[in-house]
Amino acid sequence: MFEWLHTKKLKKTNFPPEQEFIDDIEKSLWKIKEEYDLETEEVLRTVDTKRKNLSYMRRAIKNKS
């Protein structure tokens, strides 16, 4: 039932913060980073993981249909 929770090992991908945001979650993460002076790598890792997980879930749902 929850096969999509078990993702494969993710490759690390770096992209610049200037890259176009996909949604409001990413915009908010960058605002939080500036407000609380977080490291850029932490936000990059979070955004990258979010994108990969959503992409994986979409593919998994599409394949089940």
N, C-alpha and C positions, 0 to 999 in steps of 0.2 A: 503494500500500500504506500509506503513512504520511501520508495526506491530513490526518488529524486533528492533525498536528503544526503545520500552517500555520494558526494561528488568525487571526481578524480582529483589527483594532486594538481594544484593550480600553478601555472608558470607565473613568475614575477614579471610584470610589465610596468614600465614607467611612462608617464605622460606628463607633460607640463601643466601646471595649474592654469595656464592661460587657455587651455583647451576648452572648447565649447561645452557647457554643462548640459547634461541630459535632462535633469529634472530639478525640482525644488529641493530635494534632499541634498543633492550635491552642492547647490548654492548655499544652503544652510551650513553644511559642513565647512565650507571655506570661510563663511562669516564667523563661525565659532572658532576656527583656527586663528583668525586675526584677533578676535576679541580676547581669547585666552592664551595667546602666544604659543600655540601647539607647534610641534615639529611638522614640517611639510610632508615628511615621509609617512607619518602616521595617517594623515588625511589622504594621501595618495593611495596607501595600502587599503584603507577603508573604502574609498570610492572604487578602486579596481576590483576588490573582492565583491562589493555590491553588484557591480556590472556583470561580473562573471557568474555569480550565483543566479541573478535574474535571467541571464541568457541561458544558463543550464536548465533552470526550471521551465522556461518557455519551450525549449527543445524537448524536454521530457514530457511535458503536457501535450505537445504537438504530436509526438511519436505514439502516444497512447490513444489518440483519437482515431 
